[in-house]
Amino acid sequence: MSWIFKIAPVLLIVAVVAHEACAAVVPATPTALPSNKATLTDASGYRDRTSGGLNNVGSNGNYWSFAPNSQANARNLNFNSGNVNPLNNNNRANGFSVRPSRALGVAGCFSTSAMKYSATDIRRLVTEAYLKAREEERSSLAQLTFETNLEQEISKLSRELHRRTWYPQPLDWFVIKEPAVREVFAPKFRDRVVSHVLFLMISPIFERYFICDSFSCRTDKGTLVGIERLEHHIRSVTENWEKEAWSLNYDIRAYFMSINRARLYGIISETLSKNERRHPNAIDYGFADWLLRTTILERNPLDGCVYHGNPALISLIQPGKSLRDQAPGVGIPIGDVMNQLCSNIYLNTFDQWVKRELKIRHYVRYVDDGKMLHQDREYLEECRERADEFLRENLRLSLHPNKTVITNLRETVYFLGAAIKPYRRYARNDTVARFRRKMREMNSALETGELTALQVLPRLNSHLGYFSHFKARKITAGSIAAAPAIAGSFDFAKNLTKATIKK
């Protein structure tokens, strides 16, 4: 039967229990699936308690189930005599209970009956993912260590992924203070590579479902594009500033900390299932599902995490904005490319509802910060109530009562560090203050020799490039004049938008 999986033998097999979005509960440690076969139809033997080896491989073993309570179900089988010892109807009273090969009760779960990706396919994915991960941590110690034994590390990681023996290591936990105090849970470098593997597989699928005006962590999007797009919507709804219009500025309370992981997995699975029916050979859907369950649904980010940095910073985190304050299965960490994608996937349901049900034509969103523009203030008041109700009922989120307000578009509109006024835009005061502080820090690092001009150059050009999009030439010039080491080490373009190292 093509829909049956074999499982790696274990001493105890976890019983099936009901769950809100996924009826299967998995063991805390990874389960190894045999590899090197295109279709998994044979059963494996039992693992020896002392040696850890497999006994009687091909002679007896277990099958995973597909559907509950059927005669063609999960079972314990003896190949020597052909006997089934005994049939297992997959209920929690049965001593031979096993986990289903796909979750029960999850609408749209897709088949994982065959491994479409060969070892070579996965190695190619891992190599591409490594190059992406390297861009984020080009000079970190973890990246350099990985690169030192690059061939060996890629081969090992590819093998683990192909055999389904990979399991994420504990996260590194630390607190940042800018642009706001928040905790970050960063994966180890090899786990970051795996995140990019999954991202490369599924992000093109979800990009087709995202609205145009969602700007967080997407190719050819970002903060500057979001600011420019908001300006376009303001000009459109006000008919080039001639008519009065309003903006519903919403913010979701503790967004990342409030995401329900089972609900998130259900949304992703439903979309991938739909895509599998249309494009069955686009990706290895079973492999993607295994990675999703391993990295999102079945993993507690707090397990084994190690704190780095000043412990006093932990007390600065506001109540409700830490994973430690959340119920089991609630909250995803900040600090990983897949978590950024997941944040977009989770709120895409809300985006679609805003466009289709509320009929808001002029709408932009960056992570959990969004704006709905309309000429009717009373309608936006209604939208605020309906939006909060939708978020609570469908995504278990809520609008922040103090940060969700309606403002007149004739006033200054603040979005992504910009202050937008008719026909012009400025950098926000806190953005300017942060820029000046960064300039002082780079100047000090140059003076003390902590950083070289070559190391400072990309950071300096990043800030100059960002400020070039605002009316901020005087601010930029003043910051350069106040940083003598920077002024003496670099030449600047006339418009102060780019620096080069002095010869």
C-alpha positions as a printed Julia matrix, in Angstrom:
503×3 Matrix{Float64}:
   0.0     0.0    0.0
   1.64    3.18  -1.19
   0.34    5.29   1.64
   2.02    3.36   4.42
   5.26    4.55   6.01
   7.73    2.48   7.94
   9.12    3.89  11.12
  12.47    3.53  12.77
  12.17    1.17  15.73
  12.01    2.64  19.18
  11.48    1.03  22.58
   8.32    2.94  23.31
   5.99    4.36  20.64
   4.03    7.43  21.54
   0.26    7.0   21.74
  -2.0     9.14  19.6
  -3.62   11.98  21.49
  -6.01   14.63  20.3
  -4.76   18.12  19.71
  -6.54   21.27  18.66
  -4.89   21.49  15.25
  -2.86   18.31  15.07
  -3.98   15.07  16.64
  -0.5    13.59  16.71
   1.94   14.03  19.55
   5.53   13.28  18.71
   8.43   12.06  20.82
  10.72   14.67  22.3
  13.69   13.28  20.42
  13.88   12.97  16.65
  12.65    9.82  14.96
  14.95    8.51  12.27
  13.35    7.4    9.04
  15.3     5.03   6.8
  16.54    6.6    3.59
  18.01    5.7    0.22
  14.66    4.5   -1.15
  12.28    6.43  -3.31
   9.19    4.96  -1.59
   9.05    3.86   2.04
   6.95    0.69   2.01
   8.99   -1.83   4.05
   9.0    -2.11   7.84
  12.11   -1.99   9.98
  13.25   -4.14  12.88
  13.49   -3.37  16.57
  16.32   -1.49  18.24
  18.53   -3.38  20.7
  18.51   -1.71  24.14
  22.24   -2.28  24.77
  23.93   -1.82  21.42
  21.45    0.52  19.8
  21.57   -1.58  16.64
  18.59   -2.89  14.66
  17.5    -6.47  15.27
  15.88   -8.61  12.59
  15.78   -5.89   9.97
  13.35   -6.98   7.28
  11.97   -9.73   9.51
   9.73   -7.83  11.87
   8.83   -4.25  12.58
   6.15   -1.59  12.63
   4.14    0.27  10.04
   2.88    3.79  10.56
  -0.8     4.39  10.09
  -2.64    6.65   7.69
  -6.2     6.63   9.07
  -7.49    5.68  12.51
  -9.36    2.47  13.38
  -9.17    0.47  10.19
  -8.02   -3.09   9.46
  -5.42   -1.78   7.02
  -3.82    0.26   9.73
  -0.67    0.59  11.8
   0.5    -2.81  12.9
   3.2    -5.01  14.33
   4.27   -7.49  11.66
   6.38  -10.66  11.58
   7.73  -11.25   8.07
   9.06  -14.75   8.74
   5.63  -16.29   9.08
   3.57  -13.61   7.41
   1.54  -13.2   10.57
   0.26   -9.91  11.85
   0.84   -9.77  15.61
  -1.77   -8.34  16.16
  -3.75   -5.86  14.06
  -3.59   -2.44  15.69
  -6.64   -0.23  15.38
  -4.65    2.76  16.59
  -6.41    3.78  19.74
  -4.88    4.86  23.01
  -5.98    1.65  24.77
  -3.86   -0.48  22.45
  -0.36   -1.3   23.63
   1.04   -1.07  20.1
  -0.31    2.44  19.42
   1.74    4.42  16.94
   1.67    7.93  15.58
  -0.23    8.48  12.31
   1.87    9.26   9.26
  -0.11   12.46   8.89
  -1.97   14.46  11.47
  -5.59   13.59  12.12
  -8.09   16.4   12.12
  -5.96   18.88  10.17
  -7.94   19.94   7.14
  -5.93   19.78   3.96
  -2.94   17.8    5.28
  -1.0    16.49   2.32
   0.35   13.06   1.56
   3.93   12.25   2.53
   3.96    8.84   0.94
   7.21    9.18  -0.98
  10.5    10.99  -0.75
  10.71   13.07  -3.9
  14.06   14.62  -3.09
  17.09   12.43  -3.54
  20.26   12.84  -1.49
  21.67   14.92  -4.34
  18.62   17.19  -4.39
  18.9    17.87  -0.67
  22.63   18.49  -0.9
  21.99   21.06  -3.62
  19.39   22.77  -1.42
  21.72   22.78   1.59
  24.51   24.34  -0.46
  22.24   27.13  -1.68
  20.86   27.64   1.81
  24.38   27.87   3.24
  25.21   30.71   0.83
  22.08   32.57   1.97
  22.84   32.02   5.65
  26.43   33.15   5.11
  25.19   36.53   3.88
  23.61   37.13   7.3
  26.63   36.06   9.37
  29.53   36.61   7.01
  32.23   37.09   9.64
  30.76   35.37  12.69
  32.79   32.72  14.48
  30.08   30.09  13.91
  30.01   30.76  10.17
  33.79   30.7    9.88
  33.96   27.43  11.83
  31.37   25.9    9.52
  33.25   27.17   6.49
  36.56   25.72   7.71
  35.18   22.21   7.19
  32.66   23.23   4.55
  32.57   20.03   2.49
  32.29   17.84   5.55
  29.65   20.03   7.23
  27.44   20.24   4.14
  27.71   16.49   3.57
  26.85   15.72   7.19
  23.9    18.12   7.31
  22.56   16.89   3.96
  22.76   13.3    5.18
  20.89   14.13   8.39
  18.13   15.9    6.47
  17.79   13.11   3.92
  17.58   10.46   6.64
  15.31   12.65   8.82
  17.75   12.43  11.76
  18.39   16.17  12.0
  17.01   17.93  15.05
  17.52   21.6   15.98
  19.99   22.51  18.7
  19.04   24.76  21.66
  18.67   28.42  20.76
  20.92   31.28  21.86
  18.91   33.75  23.92
  19.79   37.42  24.33
  18.11   40.8   24.73
  18.47   43.8   22.4
  17.6    47.4   23.28
  17.14   48.95  19.83
  14.82   49.9   18.27
  12.97   48.55  21.33
  13.75   46.18  24.18
  12.98   42.66  23.07
  14.33   39.16  23.42
  15.87   37.32  20.49
  16.3    33.57  20.14
  18.96   32.89  17.52
  19.53   29.41  16.07
  22.97   27.86  15.74
  24.51   28.44  12.31
  23.83   24.94  10.94
  20.2    25.25  12.08
  20.04   28.63  10.37
  21.09   26.83   7.18
  18.17   24.41   7.63
  15.8    27.36   8.09
  16.97   28.67   4.73
  16.4    25.23   3.2
  12.75   25.35   4.26
  12.49   29.03   3.28
  13.81   28.32  -0.23
  11.24   25.55  -0.64
   8.04   27.22   0.51
   8.51   31.0    0.29
   7.9    31.14  -3.5
   4.6    29.33  -2.93
   3.38   31.79  -0.31
   4.59   34.84  -2.22
   1.77   34.17  -4.69
  -0.78   34.51  -1.88
   0.58   37.64  -0.18
  -0.95   41.01  -0.95
   1.2    43.58  -2.74
   1.25   45.99   0.2
   2.86   43.73   2.79
   6.52   44.77   3.06
   8.3    42.85   5.81
  11.2    40.55   4.83
  10.2    40.12   1.2
  12.25   40.38  -1.97
  12.1    43.87  -3.51
  10.07   45.15  -0.54
  11.35   46.56   2.75
  10.98   49.76   4.73
  11.71   52.31   2.0
   9.35   50.66  -0.47
   6.72   50.56   2.27
   7.12   54.28   2.97
   6.87   55.16  -0.73
   3.82   52.94  -1.16
   2.08   54.57   1.81
   2.75   57.98   0.26
   1.11   56.72  -2.94
  -1.98   55.58  -1.02
  -2.2    58.89   0.87
  -2.08   60.89  -2.37
  -4.68   58.6   -3.9
  -7.22   58.61  -1.04
  -6.88   62.39  -0.52
  -6.86   63.02  -4.29
  -3.43   64.64  -4.06
  -4.11   66.25  -0.67
  -7.31   67.97  -1.87
  -9.83   65.95   0.18
  -9.96   65.0    3.83
  -9.2    61.39   4.7
  -8.31   59.32   7.74
  -5.95   56.55   8.74
  -6.66   53.66  11.11
  -3.19   52.96  12.54
  -3.22   49.56  14.2
  -0.69   47.6   16.19
  -1.11   44.02  17.39
  -0.38   43.37  21.02
   2.77   41.22  21.56
   2.45   39.8   18.05
   5.27   37.25  17.85
   4.63   36.14  21.42
   0.92   35.54  20.68
   1.13   33.4   17.52
  -0.51   30.01  18.09
   1.89   27.47  16.59
  -0.76   24.81  15.93
  -2.93   27.38  14.12
   0.12   28.56  12.17
   0.94   24.99  11.14
  -2.66   24.47  10.04
  -2.58   27.59   7.83
   0.72   26.54   6.23
  -0.43   22.94   5.71
  -3.7    24.01   4.1
  -1.88   26.24   1.61
   0.74   23.61   0.79
  -1.98   20.99   0.37
  -3.77   23.26  -2.11
  -0.52   23.83  -3.97
   0.26   20.1   -4.02
  -3.03   19.37  -5.78
  -2.19   21.96  -8.43
   1.56   21.4   -8.67
   2.34   17.94  -7.23
   5.99   17.98  -8.32
   6.87   21.54  -7.31
   8.65   20.53  -4.09
   8.96   17.54  -1.78
   5.86   18.28   0.31
   6.58   15.49   2.78
  10.06   16.83   3.44
   8.66   20.34   3.92
   6.02   19.04   6.32
   8.64   17.2    8.39
  10.76   20.34   8.66
   7.73   22.43   9.63
   6.74   20.05  12.4
  10.3    19.72  13.66
  11.09   23.44  13.72
   7.7    25.0   14.55
   4.93   22.74  15.81
   6.77   20.2   17.93
   9.58   22.34  19.33
   9.55   24.43  22.48
  11.94   27.34  21.79
  12.79   27.58  25.5
  14.06   24.01  25.8
  17.77   24.14  26.6
  18.18   27.76  25.44
  21.27   29.54  26.78
  21.26   33.23  27.73
  24.11   35.43  26.47
  24.78   38.97  27.64
  23.94   41.06  30.68
  21.27   39.27  32.77
  20.03   42.65  34.03
  18.55   43.31  30.56
  16.02   40.49  31.05
  14.14   42.57  33.61
  13.66   45.34  31.01
  11.38   43.18  28.86
   7.78   44.3   29.25
   5.3    41.79  30.73
   3.7    39.65  28.05
   6.51   40.26  25.55
   8.58   37.24  26.52
   8.14   33.64  25.45
   8.5    32.75  29.13
   5.13   34.39  29.79
   3.21   32.4   27.2
   1.17   29.22  27.42
   2.6    26.03  25.85
   2.32   26.1   22.06
   2.01   29.9   21.91
   4.65   32.26  20.57
   7.45   32.03  18.03
  10.91   33.48  18.62
  12.35   36.5   16.84
  15.67   35.96  15.1
  15.25   33.52  12.22
  14.34   33.82   8.54
  11.57   31.21   8.8
   9.98   32.98  11.74
   9.88   36.15   9.68
   8.16   34.28   6.87
   5.77   32.67   9.35
   4.8    36.08  10.71
   3.76   37.12   7.19
   1.9    33.87   6.58
  -0.04   34.15   9.83
  -1.26   37.71   9.17
  -1.91   37.12   5.48
  -5.28   35.72   6.55
  -6.03   39.11   8.08
  -4.71   40.98   5.01
  -7.03   39.03   2.73
  -9.98   39.7    5.02
  -9.23   43.46   5.1
  -9.14   43.62   1.3
 -12.08   41.29   0.57
 -14.49   41.84   3.47
 -13.76   45.36   4.69
 -13.08   46.46   1.09
 -10.21   48.69   2.21
  -8.46   49.65  -1.0
  -5.7    51.74   0.58
  -3.94   49.48   3.07
  -0.3    48.79   4.02
   1.31   46.5    6.6
   4.82   45.89   7.91
   4.87   42.93  10.35
   2.19   43.91  12.92
   2.18   47.64  12.12
  -0.53   48.51   9.58
  -2.62   51.37   8.23
  -6.09   51.43   6.67
  -6.88   54.66   4.8
 -10.41   55.86   4.03
 -12.36   59.09   3.54
 -15.04   58.02   6.06
 -13.88   58.18   9.68
 -17.01   56.46  10.98
 -16.37   53.51   8.71
 -12.83   53.2   10.09
 -14.28   53.15  13.61
 -16.41   50.22  12.54
 -13.38   48.58  10.92
 -11.43   48.84  14.18
 -14.1    46.89  16.08
 -14.53   44.29  13.34
 -10.77   43.85  12.93
 -10.26   43.21  16.64
 -13.1    40.69  16.61
 -11.69   38.9   13.55
  -8.19   38.69  15.03
  -9.47   37.28  18.33
 -11.74   34.67  16.74
  -9.53   33.51  13.88
  -5.91   34.12  14.93
  -6.14   34.53  18.72
  -4.58   37.96  18.5
  -5.79   41.35  19.69
  -5.23   44.98  18.77
  -3.18   47.08  21.17
  -5.74   49.48  22.7
  -3.28   52.36  23.17
  -1.48   52.05  19.85
  -4.54   51.57  17.62
  -5.79   55.06  16.78
  -7.46   56.99  13.96
  -5.67   60.11  12.73
  -6.33   62.76  10.1
  -4.06   62.48   7.06
  -3.51   66.23   7.14
  -1.43   65.59  10.24
   2.02   64.07  10.13
   1.84   60.35   9.34
   4.5    58.19  11.01
   5.49   54.88   9.43
   8.69   52.81   9.52
  10.89   55.58  10.85
   9.54   58.24   8.5
   7.44   61.33   9.15
   5.28   61.89   6.04
   3.85   65.32   5.26
   2.24   66.67   2.07
   4.8    66.54  -0.74
   7.76   65.75   1.52
   9.08   63.29   4.09
  11.46   63.54   7.01
  13.21   61.1    9.3
  11.53   60.72  12.67
  13.26   62.34  15.65
  14.08   58.98  17.23
  15.5    57.79  13.88
  17.73   60.89  13.72
  18.87   60.35  17.31
  19.74   56.74  16.56
  21.69   57.77  13.43
  23.75   60.31  15.39
  24.48   57.74  18.09
  25.62   55.18  15.5
  27.91   57.8   13.91
  29.5    58.51  17.3
  30.01   54.79  17.92
  31.65   54.24  14.52
  33.84   57.27  15.03
  34.98   55.97  18.43
  35.7    52.51  17.0
  37.89   54.08  14.31
  39.78   56.21  16.81
  40.52   53.29  19.13
  41.37   50.88  16.3
  38.55   48.53  17.27
  37.33   48.68  13.66
  39.14   49.48  10.43
  37.87   51.86   7.76
  37.11   48.83   5.58
  34.88   47.37   8.31
  33.12   50.67   8.98
  32.46   51.47   5.3
  29.42   49.18   4.7
  27.76   50.3    7.92
  28.36   53.96   7.13
  27.01   53.62   3.59
  23.96   51.8    4.88
  23.07   54.76   7.11
  23.89   57.33   4.43
  21.82   55.45   1.86
  18.83   55.3    4.18
  18.96   59.02   5.02
  19.29   59.92   1.34
  15.57   59.19   1.01
  14.64   62.02   3.39
  15.17   65.74   3.53
  18.08   65.29   5.9
  21.22   66.69   4.25
  21.9    69.13   7.09
  21.53   66.35   9.66
  23.95   64.13   7.73
  26.49   66.9    7.25
  26.35   67.84  10.92
  26.85   64.23  12.02
  29.91   63.87   9.76
  31.4    67.12  11.0
  30.98   65.9   14.6
  32.9    62.67  13.79
  36.5    63.67  12.91
  37.78   60.1   12.49
  35.04   59.37   9.96
  35.57   62.71   8.18
  39.29   62.03   7.97
  38.99   58.43   6.75
  36.37   58.79   4.02
  35.5    60.88   0.98
  31.8    61.66   0.49
  29.65   62.21  -2.58
  28.33   65.75  -3.09
  24.86   64.8   -1.91
  26.35   62.85   1.06
  24.65   59.63   0.01
  27.8    57.51  -0.3
  31.28   57.26   1.2
  34.54   55.85  -0.14
  37.81   55.21   1.69
  40.38   57.93   1.2
  43.43   56.86  -0.75
